[in-house]
Amino acid sequence: MFRKARATALQMSLDKPSSAPPQRMVHQLPCRSKATSKSSSILYWLCFAAEATVILAQHFPTHTSAVLALELFNASCASSLGGRITTAFLFGSFLIITGALLRFRCFREMGNHFTFALSIREGHSLITTGPYSVVRHPAYTAGYMTIIGALLVLMGDGSWWLAVGKATGMGQLWAANFIISAMMIVLVLLRGAKEDSYLAKQFGKQWEAWAKNVPCRYIPGVV
């Protein structure tokens, strides 16, 4: 159940929160696309399903379906995956769930202003409350948390991927997805600066006052 809750939390952080802005108002992003978010979500659920299936099969090893599952996921000779709770699992799960809750809080605070496209909408107002009173781009901070958390949980000590999954096609796809995600983190850092530029032009002195009170984009007192 905890694994399912963790997977659901990550899904929540990847889902689109509201309808897209009018096309005439959109400044198209040079970074993470809808397809990338969708593929990340699908691969996460596949890895979650693989790990959960292997754990169940190891608990009921004599069942015919268990033998097939262990062969399918290359885990017939693997040691038990569900027998211990590792530091990577606990910390990664904490990052995923906390990051998802923070991102959901950002969705609620921004309302219809929050989209996955970089845009200034008609009647747009500058949101400076809630998480936006701590850092200027908390939704990105939450995204970093979920990505790092998923890396620790699904590729760290005690995971299906580290034990046997990296030798499978799905495991290699997951590794490739994380390489892409790491690249996206760098691009999102650049996106934050671009958003600030748009907002500064749109809101002028109001944005300047906010930036003075909230100088950091992602981590309080750091960056």
Backbone as CSV, one residue per row, in Angstrom:
resi,resn,N_x,N_y,N_z,CA_x,CA_y,CA_z,C_x,C_y,C_z
1,MET,0.824,-1.208,0.000,0.000,0.000,0.000,0.862,1.263,0.000
2,PHE,1.982,1.206,0.758,2.852,2.375,0.812,3.469,2.649,-0.547
3,ARG,3.849,1.573,-1.246,4.420,1.744,-2.590,3.396,2.356,-3.539
4,LYS,2.129,1.924,-3.423,1.081,2.478,-4.280,0.847,3.947,-3.962
5,ALA,0.867,4.298,-2.665,0.694,5.701,-2.270,1.819,6.555,-2.826
6,ARG,3.027,6.018,-2.805,4.179,6.736,-3.334,4.045,6.938,-4.836
7,ALA,3.621,5.891,-5.536,3.429,5.994,-6.985,2.333,6.997,-7.324
8,THR,1.262,6.983,-6.546,0.163,7.928,-6.771,0.623,9.357,-6.538
9,ALA,1.460,9.559,-5.520,1.979,10.894,-5.224,2.808,11.429,-6.382
10,LEU,3.650,10.573,-6.958,4.451,11.012,-8.102,3.565,11.319,-9.295
11,GLN,2.551,10.487,-9.523,1.606,10.733,-10.613,0.939,12.089,-10.445
12,MET,0.553,12.419,-9.198,-0.101,13.693,-8.916,0.801,14.868,-9.266
13,SER,2.104,14.696,-9.040,3.032,15.787,-9.327,3.276,15.968,-10.815
14,LEU,2.986,14.925,-11.613,3.212,14.992,-13.059,1.975,15.385,-13.841
15,ASP,0.798,15.220,-13.240,-0.444,15.498,-13.951,-0.637,16.982,-14.213
16,LYS,-1.259,17.266,-15.326,-1.583,18.634,-15.715,-2.665,19.187,-14.791
17,PRO,-2.446,20.345,-14.134,-3.387,20.840,-13.143,-4.586,21.572,-13.701
18,SER,-4.472,22.155,-14.875,-5.575,22.952,-15.416,-5.492,22.992,-16.927
19,SER,-6.480,23.586,-17.542,-6.510,23.671,-18.997,-5.395,24.558,-19.514
20,ALA,-5.008,24.322,-20.751,-3.938,25.103,-21.354,-4.393,26.531,-21.599
21,PRO,-3.462,27.497,-21.538,-3.823,28.873,-21.815,-4.116,29.068,-23.291
22,PRO,-4.809,30.162,-23.661,-5.054,30.429,-25.073,-3.743,30.448,-25.844
23,GLN,-3.756,29.870,-27.041,-2.523,29.723,-27.795,-1.836,31.069,-28.037
24,ARG,-2.611,32.127,-28.230,-1.999,33.434,-28.503,-1.237,33.984,-27.301
25,MET,-1.481,33.396,-26.118,-0.828,33.876,-24.917,0.382,33.029,-24.526
26,VAL,0.680,31.990,-25.279,1.706,31.040,-24.866,3.078,31.423,-25.408
27,HIS,4.099,31.368,-24.519,5.497,31.412,-24.932,5.983,29.969,-24.835
28,GLN,6.205,29.323,-25.960,6.463,27.888,-25.954,7.769,27.563,-25.242
29,LEU,7.755,26.534,-24.444,8.924,26.131,-23.677,9.979,25.451,-24.540
30,PRO,11.263,25.709,-24.251,12.324,24.959,-24.904,12.753,23.783,-24.047
31,CYS,11.892,23.304,-23.124,12.318,22.253,-22.203,11.294,21.147,-22.115
32,ARG,11.144,20.575,-20.951,10.372,19.341,-20.760,9.010,19.382,-21.429
33,SER,8.727,18.415,-22.291,7.488,18.368,-23.046,6.451,17.520,-22.343
34,LYS,5.193,17.589,-22.856,4.129,16.748,-22.319,4.482,15.276,-22.498
35,ALA,5.098,14.954,-23.640,5.452,13.560,-23.911,6.447,13.037,-22.884
36,THR,7.412,13.885,-22.484,8.400,13.469,-21.497,7.746,13.191,-20.157
37,SER,6.834,14.076,-19.731,6.123,13.872,-18.471,5.293,12.598,-18.518
38,LYS,4.627,12.376,-19.655,3.786,11.186,-19.795,4.627,9.924,-19.761
39,SER,5.751,9.931,-20.460,6.596,8.740,-20.488,7.181,8.457,-19.110
40,SER,7.545,9.514,-18.369,8.064,9.335,-17.015,7.027,8.671,-16.128
41,SER,5.793,9.136,-16.242,4.705,8.584,-15.442,4.469,7.113,-15.770
42,ILE,4.432,6.783,-17.068,4.195,5.398,-17.487,5.322,4.485,-17.011
43,LEU,6.574,4.929,-17.187,7.712,4.113,-16.778,7.750,3.919,-15.271
44,TYR,7.371,4.960,-14.522,7.348,4.824,-13.064,6.355,3.749,-12.651
45,TRP,5.148,3.803,-13.221,4.126,2.819,-12.873,4.541,1.415,-13.304
46,LEU,5.224,1.279,-14.435,5.700,-0.032,-14.872,6.734,-0.592,-13.899
47,CYS,7.663,0.266,-13.454,8.670,-0.185,-12.494,8.034,-0.515,-11.148
48,PHE,7.076,0.306,-10.744,6.338,0.022,-9.507,5.645,-1.332,-9.611
49,ALA,4.985,-1.592,-10.746,4.274,-2.857,-10.947,5.245,-4.033,-10.955
50,ALA,6.401,-3.851,-11.601,7.397,-4.920,-11.652,7.900,-5.260,-10.258
51,GLU,8.240,-4.231,-9.483,8.758,-4.455,-8.131,7.710,-5.101,-7.233
52,ALA,6.467,-4.601,-7.306,5.388,-5.158,-6.486,5.106,-6.610,-6.869
53,THR,5.132,-6.895,-8.172,4.883,-8.260,-8.645,5.966,-9.220,-8.169
54,VAL,7.223,-8.773,-8.243,8.333,-9.618,-7.799,8.241,-9.896,-6.301
55,ILE,7.910,-8.873,-5.515,7.785,-9.056,-4.062,6.691,-10.069,-3.735
56,LEU,5.542,-9.939,-4.408,4.447,-10.892,-4.188,4.853,-12.304,-4.613
57,ALA,5.535,-12.392,-5.747,5.962,-13.702,-6.246,6.960,-14.361,-5.299
58,GLN,7.836,-13.558,-4.685,8.809,-14.109,-3.746,8.149,-14.592,-2.455
59,HIS,7.006,-14.005,-2.126,6.275,-14.439,-0.939,5.458,-15.705,-1.202
60,PHE,5.124,-15.954,-2.468,4.352,-17.146,-2.843,5.074,-17.865,-3.985
61,PRO,6.292,-18.349,-3.722,7.157,-18.851,-4.802,6.682,-20.127,-5.481
62,THR,5.792,-20.888,-4.831,5.361,-22.158,-5.424,4.200,-22.009,-6.397
63,HIS,3.592,-20.855,-6.396,2.450,-20.634,-7.294,2.956,-20.528,-8.737
64,THR,2.198,-21.102,-9.662,2.606,-21.097,-11.076,2.818,-19.686,-11.608
65,SER,1.911,-18.785,-11.286,2.037,-17.403,-11.765,3.251,-16.716,-11.160
66,ALA,3.638,-17.119,-9.947,4.819,-16.532,-9.310,6.080,-16.911,-10.070
67,VAL,6.164,-18.173,-10.478,7.320,-18.632,-11.252,7.421,-17.860,-12.566
68,LEU,6.294,-17.685,-13.234,6.270,-16.942,-14.496,6.667,-15.485,-14.289
69,ALA,6.167,-14.884,-13.196,6.475,-13.479,-12.912,7.957,-13.287,-12.637
70,LEU,8.548,-14.188,-11.859,9.974,-14.082,-11.550,10.828,-14.231,-12.802
71,GLU,10.406,-15.100,-13.710,11.123,-15.252,-14.976,10.939,-14.017,-15.853
72,LEU,9.716,-13.499,-15.885,9.407,-12.338,-16.717,10.231,-11.129,-16.317
73,PHE,10.378,-10.920,-15.006,11.096,-9.742,-14.521,12.529,-10.053,-14.122
74,ASN,13.042,-11.200,-14.624,14.456,-11.534,-14.464,14.863,-11.631,-12.994
75,ALA,13.942,-12.102,-12.140,14.189,-12.079,-10.700,14.170,-13.461,-10.064
76,SER,14.291,-14.511,-10.861,14.203,-15.865,-10.312,15.344,-16.177,-9.350
77,CYS,16.483,-15.517,-9.525,17.635,-15.771,-8.653,17.912,-14.608,-7.708
78,ALA,17.040,-13.610,-7.706,17.267,-12.422,-6.880,16.903,-12.699,-5.431
79,SER,17.612,-12.042,-4.518,17.248,-12.121,-3.107,15.974,-11.326,-2.884
80,SER,15.381,-11.482,-1.719,14.104,-10.829,-1.429,14.212,-9.315,-1.540
81,LEU,13.259,-8.711,-2.265,13.255,-7.256,-2.422,12.460,-6.567,-1.325
82,GLY,11.542,-7.273,-0.713,10.672,-6.638,0.275,11.044,-6.936,1.705
83,GLY,12.228,-7.551,1.914,12.580,-7.994,3.249,13.158,-6.931,4.151
84,ARG,13.579,-5.798,3.609,14.185,-4.769,4.452,13.842,-3.385,3.928
85,ILE,13.802,-2.461,4.848,13.545,-1.067,4.501,14.877,-0.339,4.530
86,THR,15.311,0.168,3.395,16.612,0.827,3.305,16.482,2.334,3.503
87,THR,17.621,2.954,3.782,17.651,4.412,3.927,17.239,5.091,2.628
88,ALA,17.702,4.547,1.502,17.346,5.115,0.194,15.844,5.057,-0.024
89,PHE,15.228,3.940,0.361,13.780,3.776,0.205,13.024,4.800,1.052
90,LEU,13.414,4.940,2.322,12.712,5.859,3.224,12.887,7.311,2.793
91,PHE,14.132,7.708,2.514,14.377,9.101,2.149,13.772,9.419,0.788
92,GLY,13.880,8.482,-0.147,13.287,8.690,-1.467,11.780,8.814,-1.393
93,SER,11.149,7.962,-0.594,9.694,8.027,-0.425,9.281,9.347,0.208
94,PHE,10.065,9.799,1.188,9.790,11.089,1.828,9.851,12.221,0.808
95,LEU,10.865,12.210,-0.047,11.002,13.263,-1.056,9.848,13.235,-2.052
96,ILE,9.452,12.039,-2.487,8.355,11.929,-3.456,7.055,12.463,-2.873
97,ILE,6.702,11.996,-1.686,5.422,12.383,-1.086,5.419,13.859,-0.704
98,THR,6.510,14.335,-0.098,6.595,15.748,0.276,6.593,16.636,-0.961
99,GLY,7.349,16.236,-1.987,7.386,17.008,-3.222,6.036,17.072,-3.901
100,ALA,5.311,15.945,-3.908,3.981,15.914,-4.527,3.004,16.811,-3.772
101,LEU,3.063,16.774,-2.440,2.176,17.624,-1.634,2.493,19.104,-1.849
102,LEU,3.788,19.430,-1.929,4.178,20.816,-2.178,3.712,21.264,-3.557
103,ARG,3.870,20.410,-4.546,3.451,20.768,-5.904,1.937,20.953,-5.970
104,PHE,1.199,20.083,-5.292,-0.251,20.225,-5.241,-0.639,21.531,-4.554
105,ARG,0.115,21.900,-3.520,-0.137,23.184,-2.835,0.104,24.350,-3.787
106,CYS,1.109,24.230,-4.626,1.377,25.265,-5.632,0.241,25.340,-6.643
107,PHE,-0.277,24.167,-7.068,-1.417,24.153,-7.989,-2.589,24.923,-7.380
108,ARG,-2.863,24.659,-6.102,-3.996,25.293,-5.427,-3.768,26.797,-5.283
109,GLU,-2.546,27.188,-4.961,-2.246,28.607,-4.750,-2.352,29.394,-6.053
110,MET,-1.890,28.794,-7.146,-1.901,29.477,-8.434,-3.261,29.420,-9.123
111,GLY,-4.058,28.396,-8.815,-5.361,28.264,-9.457,-5.225,28.103,-10.957
112,ASN,-6.032,28.830,-11.720,-6.023,28.721,-13.184,-4.777,29.319,-13.821
113,HIS,-3.964,30.030,-13.020,-2.730,30.591,-13.566,-1.665,29.520,-13.774
114,PHE,-1.829,28.367,-13.118,-0.800,27.329,-13.212,-1.029,26.478,-14.454
115,THR,-0.050,26.455,-15.335,-0.073,25.580,-16.509,1.327,25.011,-16.706
116,PHE,1.439,23.994,-17.566,2.748,23.446,-17.900,3.400,24.217,-19.046
117,ALA,2.706,25.222,-19.571,3.267,26.069,-20.623,3.640,27.412,-20.018
118,LEU,4.764,27.946,-20.448,5.203,29.253,-19.982,4.329,30.313,-20.634
119,SER,3.503,31.004,-19.828,2.524,31.905,-20.421,2.136,33.021,-19.468
120,ILE,1.695,34.109,-20.052,1.041,35.191,-19.318,-0.392,35.228,-19.820
121,ARG,-1.354,34.940,-18.947,-2.750,34.843,-19.352,-3.460,36.176,-19.154
122,GLU,-4.543,36.339,-19.870,-5.347,37.545,-19.725,-5.864,37.632,-18.288
123,GLY,-5.686,38.796,-17.660,-6.098,38.969,-16.268,-5.149,38.316,-15.277
124,HIS,-3.944,38.009,-15.717,-2.958,37.330,-14.877,-2.561,38.224,-13.705
125,SER,-2.492,37.647,-12.518,-2.024,38.375,-11.337,-0.785,37.685,-10.785
126,LEU,0.052,38.450,-10.103,1.288,37.906,-9.542,0.975,37.231,-8.207
127,ILE,1.250,35.945,-8.106,0.992,35.188,-6.884,2.233,35.234,-6.001
128,THR,2.083,35.773,-4.800,3.222,35.920,-3.887,2.934,35.318,-2.515
129,THR,1.880,34.523,-2.414,1.473,33.957,-1.129,1.780,32.459,-1.066
130,GLY,1.564,31.869,0.104,1.798,30.438,0.272,3.249,30.081,-0.003
131,PRO,3.514,29.010,-0.752,4.894,28.616,-1.055,5.658,29.691,-1.825
132,TYR,4.924,30.554,-2.531,5.557,31.613,-3.323,6.053,32.767,-2.461
133,SER,5.785,32.708,-1.162,6.346,33.690,-0.236,7.672,33.197,0.340
134,VAL,8.051,31.969,-0.009,9.299,31.371,0.484,10.360,31.353,-0.618
135,VAL,9.991,30.830,-1.788,10.841,30.881,-2.987,9.954,31.254,-4.169
136,ARG,10.563,31.735,-5.247,9.759,32.236,-6.360,9.223,31.124,-7.265
137,HIS,9.873,29.970,-7.263,9.431,28.870,-8.127,9.351,27.558,-7.333
138,PRO,8.483,27.496,-6.338,8.412,26.298,-5.486,7.929,25.047,-6.215
139,ALA,7.142,25.207,-7.279,6.675,24.026,-8.017,7.847,23.295,-8.664
140,TYR,8.858,24.043,-9.103,10.044,23.407,-9.664,10.837,22.696,-8.569
141,THR,10.922,23.331,-7.398,11.578,22.691,-6.260,10.916,21.351,-5.962
142,ALA,9.580,21.357,-5.971,8.829,20.122,-5.727,9.127,19.083,-6.802
143,GLY,9.252,19.540,-8.049,9.582,18.625,-9.136,10.943,17.983,-8.951
144,TYR,11.938,18.779,-8.520,13.262,18.226,-8.247,13.182,17.155,-7.163
145,MET,12.387,17.438,-6.129,12.251,16.493,-5.017,11.690,15.153,-5.486
146,THR,10.664,15.199,-6.333,10.059,13.943,-6.791,10.999,13.168,-7.710
147,ILE,11.749,13.868,-8.545,12.690,13.193,-9.445,13.801,12.516,-8.650
148,ILE,14.393,13.254,-7.699,15.464,12.680,-6.877,14.925,11.538,-6.023
149,GLY,13.718,11.732,-5.481,13.108,10.683,-4.672,12.860,9.414,-5.464
150,ALA,12.352,9.566,-6.686,12.101,8.398,-7.537,13.404,7.692,-7.895
151,LEU,14.459,8.469,-8.106,15.770,7.884,-8.390,16.239,7.015,-7.225
152,LEU,16.097,7.530,-5.998,16.533,6.783,-4.818,15.699,5.526,-4.596
153,VAL,14.391,5.658,-4.783,13.485,4.536,-4.512,13.599,3.438,-5.562
154,LEU,13.610,3.824,-6.822,13.540,2.834,-7.897,14.893,2.362,-8.411
155,MET,15.974,3.082,-8.044,17.286,2.667,-8.529,18.295,2.525,-7.400
156,GLY,17.847,2.749,-6.154,18.741,2.689,-5.009,18.846,1.304,-4.397
157,ASP,19.525,1.239,-3.266,19.742,-0.016,-2.554,18.412,-0.699,-2.222
158,GLY,18.298,-1.984,-2.542,17.091,-2.740,-2.249,16.032,-2.706,-3.332
159,SER,16.284,-1.989,-4.420,15.277,-1.857,-5.480,15.357,-3.014,-6.475
160,TRP,14.246,-3.240,-7.182,14.217,-4.246,-8.248,15.213,-3.885,-9.338
161,TRP,15.300,-2.595,-9.687,16.187,-2.165,-10.771,17.637,-2.490,-10.444
162,LEU,18.080,-2.154,-9.227,19.482,-2.377,-8.868,19.795,-3.865,-8.754
163,ALA,18.828,-4.646,-8.257,19.056,-6.084,-8.080,19.134,-6.812,-9.418
164,VAL,18.155,-6.600,-10.271,18.100,-7.352,-11.531,17.544,-6.548,-12.703
165,GLY,16.811,-5.478,-12.414,16.078,-4.765,-13.459,16.930,-4.077,-14.488
166,LYS,18.148,-3.665,-14.103,18.993,-2.925,-15.047,19.394,-3.755,-16.258
167,ALA,19.257,-5.073,-16.136,19.594,-5.952,-17.262,18.418,-6.175,-18.202
168,THR,17.245,-5.660,-17.849,16.049,-5.850,-18.680,15.823,-4.637,-19.574
169,GLY,15.011,-4.826,-20.596,14.689,-3.718,-21.492,13.989,-2.586,-20.773
170,MET,13.019,-2.919,-19.897,12.299,-1.885,-19.171,13.227,-1.135,-18.220
171,GLY,14.154,-1.870,-17.601,15.107,-1.231,-16.702,16.020,-0.265,-17.430
172,GLN,16.415,-0.620,-18.639,17.268,0.263,-19.432,16.506,1.502,-19.899
173,LEU,15.219,1.317,-20.215,14.383,2.470,-20.559,14.263,3.420,-19.377
174,TRP,14.107,2.837,-18.185,13.985,3.657,-16.981,15.267,4.443,-16.726
175,ALA,16.417,3.803,-16.931,17.693,4.492,-16.762,17.821,5.638,-17.765
176,ALA,17.417,5.385,-19.011,17.459,6.434,-20.037,16.535,7.584,-19.670
177,ASN,15.372,7.250,-19.118,14.427,8.278,-18.701,15.031,9.178,-17.633
178,PHE,15.803,8.593,-16.712,16.404,9.400,-15.659,17.544,10.265,-16.172
179,ILE,18.248,9.790,-17.184,19.271,10.636,-17.803,18.611,11.863,-18.428
180,ILE,17.488,11.628,-19.113,16.735,12.737,-19.706,16.217,13.672,-18.618
181,SER,15.709,13.095,-17.525,15.184,13.908,-16.426,16.273,14.783,-15.817
182,ALA,17.497,14.230,-15.699,18.609,15.011,-15.166,18.924,16.197,-16.073
183,MET,18.845,15.964,-17.380,19.059,17.056,-18.329,17.958,18.104,-18.201
184,MET,16.725,17.642,-17.964,15.601,18.558,-17.832,15.740,19.454,-16.606
185,ILE,16.362,18.926,-15.543,16.569,19.734,-14.343,17.399,20.966,-14.686
186,VAL,18.435,20.762,-15.493,19.272,21.891,-15.908,18.456,22.882,-16.728
187,LEU,17.632,22.367,-17.650,16.820,23.245,-18.492,15.767,23.996,-17.677
188,VAL,15.230,23.327,-16.650,14.235,23.994,-15.806,14.877,25.123,-15.007
189,LEU,16.133,24.956,-14.616,16.841,26.053,-13.950,16.879,27.280,-14.854
190,LEU,17.089,27.044,-16.149,17.083,28.142,-17.113,15.673,28.689,-17.303
191,ARG,14.675,27.812,-17.238,13.286,28.247,-17.393,12.886,29.210,-16.277
192,GLY,13.363,28.957,-15.057,13.040,29.848,-13.944,13.502,31.267,-14.211
193,ALA,14.707,31.401,-14.762,15.227,32.727,-15.094,14.388,33.381,-16.182
194,LYS,13.942,32.575,-17.161,13.123,33.114,-18.247,11.764,33.559,-17.726
195,GLU,11.180,32.770,-16.820,9.902,33.157,-16.225,10.035,34.469,-15.468
196,ASP,11.119,34.607,-14.719,11.344,35.850,-13.984,11.404,37.044,-14.929
197,SER,12.040,36.832,-16.076,12.141,37.912,-17.057,10.766,38.328,-17.565
198,TYR,9.915,37.338,-17.896,8.553,37.631,-18.355,7.745,38.340,-17.276
199,LEU,7.836,37.827,-16.048,7.054,38.398,-14.950,7.519,39.811,-14.612
200,ALA,8.835,40.043,-14.684,9.360,41.376,-14.404,8.835,42.396,-15.413
201,LYS,8.762,41.983,-16.681,8.228,42.879,-17.714,6.740,43.126,-17.518
202,GLN,6.014,42.074,-17.106,4.566,42.176,-16.973,4.148,42.976,-15.740
203,PHE,4.847,42.770,-14.617,4.383,43.344,-13.349,5.284,44.444,-12.791
204,GLY,6.425,44.680,-13.416,7.264,45.811,-13.069,7.641,45.902,-11.600
205,LYS,7.279,47.015,-10.957,7.687,47.269,-9.575,7.103,46.253,-8.600
206,GLN,5.931,45.716,-8.920,5.343,44.693,-8.052,6.245,43.458,-8.012
207,TRP,6.753,43.060,-9.188,7.663,41.921,-9.231,8.971,42.256,-8.532
208,GLU,9.491,43.463,-8.725,10.749,43.863,-8.096,10.648,43.801,-6.575
209,ALA,9.515,44.244,-6.031,9.310,44.193,-4.578,9.260,42.748,-4.090
210,TRP,8.590,41.903,-4.863,8.499,40.483,-4.504,9.878,39.827,-4.562
211,ALA,10.635,40.113,-5.621,11.964,39.527,-5.776,12.905,39.992,-4.665
212,LYS,12.694,41.204,-4.176,13.520,41.704,-3.074,13.197,40.957,-1.783
213,ASN,11.914,40.713,-1.556,11.489,39.998,-0.348,11.743,38.499,-0.442
214,VAL,11.680,37.968,-1.669,11.892,36.529,-1.900,13.018,36.390,-2.929
215,PRO,14.275,36.485,-2.490,15.392,36.539,-3.441,15.748,35.206,-4.101
216,CYS,15.348,34.092,-3.517,15.758,32.785,-4.044,14.674,32.166,-4.915
217,ARG,15.094,31.517,-5.978,14.133,30.892,-6.893,13.672,29.516,-6.420
218,TYR,14.586,28.716,-5.887,14.268,27.308,-5.651,14.466,26.831,-4.206
219,ILE,15.580,27.207,-3.584,15.884,26.747,-2.224,16.164,27.964,-1.350
220,PRO,15.416,28.146,-0.255,15.594,29.329,0.596,17.042,29.486,1.060
221,GLY,17.596,30.675,0.843,18.939,30.977,1.296,20.058,30.356,0.483
222,VAL,19.704,29.634,-0.600,20.734,28.944,-1.388,20.735,29.427,-2.836
223,VAL,19.633,29.186,-3.537,19.586,29.547,-4.961,18.167,29.906,-5.366
